Amino acid sequence: MAKKSIQIKTAPNSKESEMMVLGCSLTSVNSLNTAADNLDDTDFYYTEHKKIFKVLKEAYKKDRPADIHIVAEELKRLDILDDIGGVAYLTTLAQFAGTSAYIEEYVQ
């Protein structure tokens, strides 16, 4: 009897693209508006990115600011700051952002 090979398919994903979207959203209100209008947390592949974007989108829906400090405080309140890599990871995202001028491209 021949053995069957099982292939597990992974959805297309790009950690770098997700990092760019999050970084731009943390550093630019216009970028957050664009990302929140076009994406949902379920569009992110990486669990930590889903958690971060969910907090960002909630801030957007409530018309509240969402910088690194505010997002970190909300993640801490939800007891998931360490799950996403802490303030250090949020800072990395902000540094990774590059320019927010290309946010439309990143959300694709």
VEXFI-458914 format. One record per atom (N, C-alpha, C): residue in three letters; x, y, z; atom name. Coordinates in steps of 0.02 Angstrom, whole numbers. Layout:
<node resn="ala" c1="X" c2="Y" c3="Z" name="CA"/>
...
! end
This chain:
<node resn="met" c1="42" c2="-58" c3="0" name="N"/>
<node resn="met" c1="0" c2="0" c3="0" name="CA"/>
<node resn="met" c1="45" c2="62" c3="0" name="C"/>
<node resn="ala" c1="30" c2="106" c3="-45" name="N"/>
<node resn="ala" c1="70" c2="167" c3="-51" name="CA"/>
<node resn="ala" c1="52" c2="217" c3="5" name="C"/>
<node resn="lys" c1="102" c2="249" c3="31" name="N"/>
<node resn="lys" c1="90" c2="300" c3="82" name="CA"/>
<node resn="lys" c1="65" c2="364" c3="49" name="C"/>
<node resn="lys" c1="16" c2="394" c3="80" name="N"/>
<node resn="lys" c1="-9" c2="457" c3="55" name="CA"/>
<node resn="lys" c1="31" c2="514" c3="87" name="C"/>
<node resn="ser" c1="48" c2="561" c3="46" name="N"/>
<node resn="ser" c1="83" c2="620" c3="70" name="CA"/>
<node resn="ser" c1="32" c2="674" c3="85" name="C"/>
<node resn="ile" c1="35" c2="700" c3="144" name="N"/>
<node resn="ile" c1="-11" c2="754" c3="163" name="CA"/>
<node resn="ile" c1="27" c2="819" c3="160" name="C"/>
<node resn="gln" c1="-1" c2="865" c3="121" name="N"/>
<node resn="gln" c1="29" c2="931" c3="117" name="CA"/>
<node resn="gln" c1="-15" c2="981" c3="154" name="C"/>
<node resn="ile" c1="16" c2="1019" c3="196" name="N"/>
<node resn="ile" c1="-20" c2="1070" c3="232" name="CA"/>
<node resn="ile" c1="-8" c2="1136" c3="196" name="C"/>
<node resn="lys" c1="-61" c2="1166" c3="175" name="N"/>
<node resn="lys" c1="-55" c2="1230" c3="139" name="CA"/>
<node resn="lys" c1="-55" c2="1288" c3="189" name="C"/>
<node resn="thr" c1="-12" c2="1335" c3="177" name="N"/>
<node resn="thr" c1="-8" c2="1395" c3="218" name="CA"/>
<node resn="thr" c1="-32" c2="1453" c3="177" name="C"/>
<node resn="ala" c1="-73" c2="1495" c3="206" name="N"/>
<node resn="ala" c1="-97" c2="1554" c3="171" name="CA"/>
<node resn="ala" c1="-37" c2="1598" c3="154" name="C"/>
<node resn="pro" c1="-41" c2="1633" c3="97" name="N"/>
<node resn="pro" c1="13" c2="1678" c3="79" name="CA"/>
<node resn="pro" c1="22" c2="1730" c3="134" name="C"/>
<node resn="asn" c1="84" c2="1744" c3="152" name="N"/>
<node resn="asn" c1="96" c2="1793" c3="205" name="CA"/>
<node resn="asn" c1="165" c2="1823" c3="196" name="C"/>
<node resn="ser" c1="173" c2="1882" c3="223" name="N"/>
<node resn="ser" c1="237" c2="1916" c3="222" name="CA"/>
<node resn="ser" c1="245" c2="1952" c3="288" name="C"/>
<node resn="lys" c1="290" c2="1926" c3="329" name="N"/>
<node resn="lys" c1="301" c2="1957" c3="394" name="CA"/>
<node resn="lys" c1="323" c2="2030" c3="386" name="C"/>
<node resn="glu" c1="366" c2="2042" c3="337" name="N"/>
<node resn="glu" c1="391" c2="2109" c3="326" name="CA"/>
<node resn="glu" c1="334" c2="2157" c3="307" name="C"/>
<node resn="ser" c1="289" c2="2135" c3="264" name="N"/>
<node resn="ser" c1="232" c2="2178" c3="245" name="CA"/>
<node resn="ser" c1="188" c2="2193" c3="305" name="C"/>
<node resn="glu" c1="176" c2="2143" c3="345" name="N"/>
<node resn="glu" c1="136" c2="2153" c3="406" name="CA"/>
<node resn="glu" c1="171" c2="2202" c3="452" name="C"/>
<node resn="met" c1="236" c2="2195" c3="459" name="N"/>
<node resn="met" c1="274" c2="2241" c3="502" name="CA"/>
<node resn="met" c1="271" c2="2312" c3="475" name="C"/>
<node resn="met" c1="274" c2="2320" c3="409" name="N"/>
<node resn="met" c1="270" c2="2387" c3="379" name="CA"/>
<node resn="met" c1="202" c2="2419" c3="394" name="C"/>
<node resn="val" c1="148" c2="2381" c3="385" name="N"/>
<node resn="val" c1="81" c2="2407" c3="398" name="CA"/>
<node resn="val" c1="75" c2="2428" c3="471" name="C"/>
<node resn="leu" c1="96" c2="2386" c3="516" name="N"/>
<node resn="leu" c1="91" c2="2401" c3="587" name="CA"/>
<node resn="leu" c1="136" c2="2460" c3="607" name="C"/>
<node resn="gly" c1="197" c2="2460" c3="581" name="N"/>
<node resn="gly" c1="243" c2="2515" c3="597" name="CA"/>
<node resn="gly" c1="217" c2="2582" c3="572" name="C"/>
<node resn="cys" c1="192" c2="2583" c3="511" name="N"/>
<node resn="cys" c1="163" c2="2645" c3="484" name="CA"/>
<node resn="cys" c1="102" c2="2666" c3="525" name="C"/>
<node resn="ser" c1="61" c2="2618" c3="544" name="N"/>
<node resn="ser" c1="1" c2="2633" c3="583" name="CA"/>
<node resn="ser" c1="17" c2="2660" c3="652" name="C"/>
<node resn="leu" c1="73" c2="2638" c3="680" name="N"/>
<node resn="leu" c1="94" c2="2663" c3="746" name="CA"/>
<node resn="leu" c1="123" c2="2734" c3="742" name="C"/>
<node resn="thr" c1="146" c2="2754" c3="684" name="N"/>
<node resn="thr" c1="182" c2="2817" c3="678" name="CA"/>
<node resn="thr" c1="146" c2="2870" c3="636" name="C"/>
<node resn="ser" c1="90" c2="2851" c3="604" name="N"/>
<node resn="ser" c1="56" c2="2898" c3="561" name="CA"/>
<node resn="ser" c1="-20" c2="2888" c3="566" name="C"/>
<node resn="val" c1="-55" c2="2941" c3="583" name="N"/>
<node resn="val" c1="-128" c2="2937" c3="588" name="CA"/>
<node resn="val" c1="-158" c2="2920" c3="520" name="C"/>
<node resn="asn" c1="-132" c2="2951" c3="467" name="N"/>
<node resn="asn" c1="-159" c2="2936" c3="400" name="CA"/>
<node resn="asn" c1="-149" c2="2863" c3="381" name="C"/>
<node resn="ser" c1="-92" c2="2835" c3="400" name="N"/>
<node resn="ser" c1="-80" c2="2765" c3="386" name="CA"/>
<node resn="ser" c1="-127" c2="2720" c3="425" name="C"/>
<node resn="leu" c1="-139" c2="2737" c3="488" name="N"/>
<node resn="leu" c1="-186" c2="2698" c3="528" name="CA"/>
<node resn="leu" c1="-255" c2="2701" c3="497" name="C"/>
<node resn="asn" c1="-276" c2="2760" c3="474" name="N"/>
<node resn="asn" c1="-341" c2="2767" c3="442" name="CA"/>
<node resn="asn" c1="-346" c2="2722" c3="381" name="C"/>
<node resn="thr" c1="-295" c2="2723" c3="339" name="N"/>
<node resn="thr" c1="-295" c2="2681" c3="279" name="CA"/>
<node resn="thr" c1="-296" c2="2607" c3="296" name="C"/>
<node resn="ala" c1="-254" c2="2587" c3="343" name="N"/>
<node resn="ala" c1="-251" c2="2516" c3="362" name="CA"/>
<node resn="ala" c1="-317" c2="2494" c3="393" name="C"/>
<node resn="ala" c1="-344" c2="2534" c3="438" name="N"/>
<node resn="ala" c1="-407" c2="2516" c3="472" name="CA"/>
<node resn="ala" c1="-466" c2="2514" c3="424" name="C"/>
<node resn="asp" c1="-465" c2="2556" c3="373" name="N"/>
<node resn="asp" c1="-518" c2="2555" c3="323" name="CA"/>
<node resn="asp" c1="-515" c2="2495" c3="277" name="C"/>
<node resn="asn" c1="-456" c2="2466" c3="270" name="N"/>
<node resn="asn" c1="-446" c2="2412" c3="220" name="CA"/>
<node resn="asn" c1="-432" c2="2343" c3="249" name="C"/>
<node resn="leu" c1="-414" c2="2340" c3="313" name="N"/>
<node resn="leu" c1="-393" c2="2276" c3="343" name="CA"/>
<node resn="leu" c1="-431" c2="2261" c3="407" name="C"/>
<node resn="asp" c1="-430" c2="2199" c3="425" name="N"/>
<node resn="asp" c1="-456" c2="2175" c3="489" name="CA"/>
<node resn="asp" c1="-401" c2="2135" c3="522" name="C"/>
<node resn="asp" c1="-406" c2="2123" c3="586" name="N"/>
<node resn="asp" c1="-353" c2="2085" c3="620" name="CA"/>
<node resn="asp" c1="-347" c2="2014" c3="590" name="C"/>
<node resn="thr" c1="-400" c2="1988" c3="562" name="N"/>
<node resn="thr" c1="-398" c2="1921" c3="532" name="CA"/>
<node resn="thr" c1="-358" c2="1920" c3="467" name="C"/>
<node resn="asp" c1="-341" c2="1978" c3="440" name="N"/>
<node resn="asp" c1="-299" c2="1981" c3="379" name="CA"/>
<node resn="asp" c1="-225" c2="1970" c3="395" name="C"/>
<node resn="phe" c1="-208" c2="1970" c3="458" name="N"/>
<node resn="phe" c1="-139" c2="1960" c3="479" name="CA"/>
<node resn="phe" c1="-127" c2="1886" c3="493" name="C"/>
<node resn="tyr" c1="-69" c2="1861" c3="472" name="N"/>
<node resn="tyr" c1="-52" c2="1791" c3="481" name="CA"/>
<node resn="tyr" c1="-22" c2="1779" c3="550" name="C"/>
<node resn="tyr" c1="21" c2="1823" c3="572" name="N"/>
<node resn="tyr" c1="58" c2="1814" c3="634" name="CA"/>
<node resn="tyr" c1="16" c2="1836" c3="694" name="C"/>
<node resn="thr" c1="11" c2="1792" c3="744" name="N"/>
<node resn="thr" c1="-32" c2="1803" c3="802" name="CA"/>
<node resn="thr" c1="-17" c2="1869" c3="836" name="C"/>
<node resn="glu" c1="46" c2="1885" c3="846" name="N"/>
<node resn="glu" c1="63" c2="1947" c3="880" name="CA"/>
<node resn="glu" c1="40" c2="2007" c3="840" name="C"/>
<node resn="his" c1="43" c2="2002" c3="774" name="N"/>
<node resn="his" c1="20" c2="2057" c3="731" name="CA"/>
<node resn="his" c1="-56" c2="2064" c3="734" name="C"/>
<node resn="lys" c1="-91" c2="2009" c3="737" name="N"/>
<node resn="lys" c1="-165" c2="2011" c3="745" name="CA"/>
<node resn="lys" c1="-183" c2="2049" c3="808" name="C"/>
<node resn="lys" c1="-149" c2="2034" c3="863" name="N"/>
<node resn="lys" c1="-163" c2="2065" c3="927" name="CA"/>
<node resn="lys" c1="-149" c2="2140" c3="925" name="C"/>
<node resn="ile" c1="-93" c2="2159" c3="895" name="N"/>
<node resn="ile" c1="-75" c2="2230" c3="891" name="CA"/>
<node resn="ile" c1="-126" c2="2267" c3="847" name="C"/>
<node resn="phe" c1="-142" c2="2238" c3="789" name="N"/>
<node resn="phe" c1="-188" c2="2273" c3="744" name="CA"/>
<node resn="phe" c1="-258" c2="2279" c3="775" name="C"/>
<node resn="lys" c1="-278" c2="2229" c3="812" name="N"/>
<node resn="lys" c1="-344" c2="2233" c3="844" name="CA"/>
<node resn="lys" c1="-348" c2="2293" c3="891" name="C"/>
<node resn="val" c1="-294" c2="2305" c3="928" name="N"/>
<node resn="val" c1="-291" c2="2364" c3="973" name="CA"/>
<node resn="val" c1="-290" c2="2428" c3="932" name="C"/>
<node resn="leu" c1="-251" c2="2429" c3="878" name="N"/>
<node resn="leu" c1="-248" c2="2488" c3="835" name="CA"/>
<node resn="leu" c1="-317" c2="2503" c3="805" name="C"/>
<node resn="lys" c1="-350" c2="2452" c3="781" name="N"/>
<node resn="lys" c1="-415" c2="2463" c3="749" name="CA"/>
<node resn="lys" c1="-468" c2="2486" c3="799" name="C"/>
<node resn="glu" c1="-465" c2="2460" c3="860" name="N"/>
<node resn="glu" c1="-512" c2="2483" c3="912" name="CA"/>
<node resn="glu" c1="-501" c2="2557" c3="926" name="C"/>
<node resn="ala" c1="-438" c2="2579" c3="929" name="N"/>
<node resn="ala" c1="-423" c2="2650" c3="940" name="CA"/>
<node resn="ala" c1="-452" c2="2691" c3="882" name="C"/>
<node resn="tyr" c1="-442" c2="2666" c3="821" name="N"/>
<node resn="tyr" c1="-468" c2="2700" c3="761" name="CA"/>
<node resn="tyr" c1="-544" c2="2706" c3="765" name="C"/>
<node resn="lys" c1="-578" c2="2652" c3="782" name="N"/>
<node resn="lys" c1="-652" c2="2653" c3="786" name="CA"/>
<node resn="lys" c1="-677" c2="2703" c3="838" name="C"/>
<node resn="lys" c1="-638" c2="2712" c3="892" name="N"/>
<node resn="lys" c1="-659" c2="2757" c3="945" name="CA"/>
<node resn="lys" c1="-631" c2="2828" c3="935" name="C"/>
<node resn="asp" c1="-597" c2="2838" c3="878" name="N"/>
<node resn="asp" c1="-567" c2="2903" c3="861" name="CA"/>
<node resn="asp" c1="-518" c2="2925" c3="916" name="C"/>
<node resn="arg" c1="-477" c2="2877" c3="938" name="N"/>
<node resn="arg" c1="-427" c2="2890" c3="990" name="CA"/>
<node resn="arg" c1="-358" c2="2885" c3="960" name="C"/>
<node resn="pro" c1="-309" c2="2918" c3="990" name="N"/>
<node resn="pro" c1="-240" c2="2913" c3="965" name="CA"/>
<node resn="pro" c1="-213" c2="2842" c3="978" name="C"/>
<node resn="ala" c1="-163" c2="2824" c3="938" name="N"/>
<node resn="ala" c1="-135" c2="2756" c3="945" name="CA"/>
<node resn="ala" c1="-60" c2="2757" c3="929" name="C"/>
<node resn="asp" c1="-21" c2="2785" c3="974" name="N"/>
<node resn="asp" c1="52" c2="2782" c3="966" name="CA"/>
<node resn="asp" c1="80" c2="2723" c3="1005" name="C"/>
<node resn="ile" c1="145" c2="2715" c3="1006" name="N"/>
<node resn="ile" c1="176" c2="2658" c3="1040" name="CA"/>
<node resn="ile" c1="157" c2="2655" c3="1113" name="C"/>
<node resn="his" c1="160" c2="2712" c3="1147" name="N"/>
<node resn="his" c1="145" c2="2713" c3="1219" name="CA"/>
<node resn="his" c1="72" c2="2693" c3="1232" name="C"/>
<node resn="ile" c1="26" c2="2722" c3="1196" name="N"/>
<node resn="ile" c1="-45" c2="2708" c3="1206" name="CA"/>
<node resn="ile" c1="-62" c2="2635" c3="1190" name="C"/>
<node resn="val" c1="-34" c2="2610" c3="1135" name="N"/>
<node resn="val" c1="-46" c2="2540" c3="1116" name="CA"/>
<node resn="val" c1="-15" c2="2494" c3="1168" name="C"/>
<node resn="ala" c1="45" c2="2510" c3="1191" name="N"/>
<node resn="ala" c1="77" c2="2468" c3="1242" name="CA"/>
<node resn="ala" c1="36" c2="2466" c3="1306" name="C"/>
<node resn="glu" c1="9" c2="2523" c3="1326" name="N"/>
<node resn="glu" c1="-32" c2="2525" c3="1387" name="CA"/>
<node resn="glu" c1="-96" c2="2483" c3="1379" name="C"/>
<node resn="glu" c1="-126" c2="2485" c3="1320" name="N"/>
<node resn="glu" c1="-186" c2="2445" c3="1309" name="CA"/>
<node resn="glu" c1="-169" c2="2371" c3="1307" name="C"/>
<node resn="leu" c1="-114" c2="2353" c3="1275" name="N"/>
<node resn="leu" c1="-93" c2="2283" c3="1274" name="CA"/>
<node resn="leu" c1="-77" c2="2258" c3="1345" name="C"/>
<node resn="lys" c1="-47" c2="2303" c3="1385" name="N"/>
<node resn="lys" c1="-33" c2="2285" c3="1455" name="CA"/>
<node resn="lys" c1="-98" c2="2275" c3="1494" name="C"/>
<node resn="arg" c1="-146" c2="2320" c3="1483" name="N"/>
<node resn="arg" c1="-211" c2="2314" c3="1517" name="CA"/>
<node resn="arg" c1="-245" c2="2248" c3="1499" name="C"/>
<node resn="leu" c1="-237" c2="2227" c3="1436" name="N"/>
<node resn="leu" c1="-266" c2="2164" c3="1413" name="CA"/>
<node resn="leu" c1="-223" c2="2104" c3="1433" name="C"/>
<node resn="asp" c1="-166" c2="2117" c3="1465" name="N"/>
<node resn="asp" c1="-119" c2="2065" c3="1487" name="CA"/>
<node resn="asp" c1="-91" c2="2025" c3="1429" name="C"/>
<node resn="ile" c1="-77" c2="2060" c3="1373" name="N"/>
<node resn="ile" c1="-47" c2="2026" c3="1315" name="CA"/>
<node resn="ile" c1="14" c2="2062" c3="1289" name="C"/>
<node resn="leu" c1="39" c2="2111" c3="1326" name="N"/>
<node resn="leu" c1="97" c2="2148" c3="1303" name="CA"/>
<node resn="leu" c1="157" c2="2102" c3="1294" name="C"/>
<node resn="asp" c1="169" c2="2058" c3="1342" name="N"/>
<node resn="asp" c1="225" c2="2012" c3="1336" name="CA"/>
<node resn="asp" c1="216" c2="1962" c3="1279" name="C"/>
<node resn="asp" c1="153" c2="1945" c3="1265" name="N"/>
<node resn="asp" c1="139" c2="1897" c3="1210" name="CA"/>
<node resn="asp" c1="161" c2="1923" c3="1142" name="C"/>
<node resn="ile" c1="160" c2="1990" c3="1134" name="N"/>
<node resn="ile" c1="178" c2="2018" c3="1068" name="CA"/>
<node resn="ile" c1="252" c2="2038" c3="1065" name="C"/>
<node resn="gly" c1="288" c2="2030" c3="1119" name="N"/>
<node resn="gly" c1="359" c2="2047" c3="1119" name="CA"/>
<node resn="gly" c1="375" c2="2111" c3="1158" name="C"/>
<node resn="gly" c1="325" c2="2138" c3="1192" name="N"/>
<node resn="gly" c1="336" c2="2197" c3="1234" name="CA"/>
<node resn="gly" c1="344" c2="2262" c3="1195" name="C"/>
<node resn="val" c1="361" c2="2313" c3="1233" name="N"/>
<node resn="val" c1="372" c2="2379" c3="1204" name="CA"/>
<node resn="val" c1="429" c2="2377" c3="1153" name="C"/>
<node resn="ala" c1="478" c2="2333" c3="1165" name="N"/>
<node resn="ala" c1="534" c2="2327" c3="1119" name="CA"/>
<node resn="ala" c1="510" c2="2308" c3="1049" name="C"/>
<node resn="tyr" c1="461" c2="2263" c3="1044" name="N"/>
<node resn="tyr" c1="437" c2="2243" c3="977" name="CA"/>
<node resn="tyr" c1="397" c2="2299" c3="945" name="C"/>
<node resn="leu" c1="358" c2="2336" c3="984" name="N"/>
<node resn="leu" c1="322" c2="2393" c3="956" name="CA"/>
<node resn="leu" c1="370" c2="2445" c3="930" name="C"/>
<node resn="thr" c1="425" c2="2456" c3="966" name="N"/>
<node resn="thr" c1="477" c2="2503" c3="943" name="CA"/>
<node resn="thr" c1="509" c2="2478" c3="879" name="C"/>
<node resn="thr" c1="522" c2="2413" c3="875" name="N"/>
<node resn="thr" c1="550" c2="2384" c3="814" name="CA"/>
<node resn="thr" c1="503" c2="2396" c3="755" name="C"/>
<node resn="leu" c1="438" c2="2386" c3="766" name="N"/>
<node resn="leu" c1="389" c2="2397" c3="713" name="CA"/>
<node resn="leu" c1="392" c2="2470" c3="689" name="C"/>
<node resn="ala" c1="395" c2="2516" c3="736" name="N"/>
<node resn="ala" c1="397" c2="2587" c3="717" name="CA"/>
<node resn="ala" c1="460" c2="2603" c3="677" name="C"/>
<node resn="gln" c1="516" c2="2574" c3="696" name="N"/>
<node resn="gln" c1="579" c2="2585" c3="660" name="CA"/>
<node resn="gln" c1="578" c2="2551" c3="592" name="C"/>
<node resn="phe" c1="541" c2="2497" c3="586" name="N"/>
<node resn="phe" c1="537" c2="2458" c3="524" name="CA"/>
<node resn="phe" c1="493" c2="2491" c3="473" name="C"/>
<node resn="ala" c1="453" c2="2539" c3="495" name="N"/>
<node resn="ala" c1="401" c2="2568" c3="453" name="CA"/>
<node resn="ala" c1="424" c2="2599" c3="388" name="C"/>
<node resn="gly" c1="483" c2="2628" c3="386" name="N"/>
<node resn="gly" c1="502" c2="2662" c3="324" name="CA"/>
<node resn="gly" c1="460" c2="2724" c3="315" name="C"/>
<node resn="thr" c1="429" c2="2729" c3="256" name="N"/>
<node resn="thr" c1="388" c2="2788" c3="242" name="CA"/>
<node resn="thr" c1="314" c2="2769" c3="238" name="C"/>
<node resn="ser" c1="273" c2="2810" c3="267" name="N"/>
<node resn="ser" c1="201" c2="2797" c3="266" name="CA"/>
<node resn="ser" c1="170" c2="2815" c3="199" name="C"/>
<node resn="ala" c1="209" c2="2845" c3="154" name="N"/>
<node resn="ala" c1="183" c2="2864" c3="88" name="CA"/>
<node resn="ala" c1="160" c2="2804" c3="48" name="C"/>
<node resn="tyr" c1="186" c2="2744" c3="65" name="N"/>
<node resn="tyr" c1="169" c2="2684" c3="26" name="CA"/>
<node resn="tyr" c1="120" c2="2639" c3="62" name="C"/>
<node resn="ile" c1="83" c2="2665" c3="111" name="N"/>
<node resn="ile" c1="39" c2="2623" c3="150" name="CA"/>
<node resn="ile" c1="-12" c2="2587" c3="107" name="C"/>
<node resn="glu" c1="-37" c2="2619" c3="54" name="N"/>
<node resn="glu" c1="-86" c2="2586" c3="10" name="CA"/>
<node resn="glu" c1="-56" c2="2522" c3="-20" name="C"/>
<node resn="glu" c1="7" c2="2525" c3="-37" name="N"/>
<node resn="glu" c1="41" c2="2466" c3="-65" name="CA"/>
<node resn="glu" c1="49" c2="2412" c3="-11" name="C"/>
<node resn="tyr" c1="67" c2="2432" c3="49" name="N"/>
<node resn="tyr" c1="78" c2="2384" c3="103" name="CA"/>
<node resn="tyr" c1="14" c2="2347" c3="122" name="C"/>
<node resn="val" c1="-43" c2="2380" c3="120" name="N"/>
<node resn="val" c1="-105" c2="2347" c3="141" name="CA"/>
<node resn="val" c1="-129" c2="2297" c3="90" name="C"/>
<node resn="gln" c1="-101" c2="2299" c3="30" name="N"/>
<node resn="gln" c1="-119" c2="2249" c3="-21" name="CA"/>
<node resn="gln" c1="-90" c2="2183" c3="-2" name="C"/>
! end
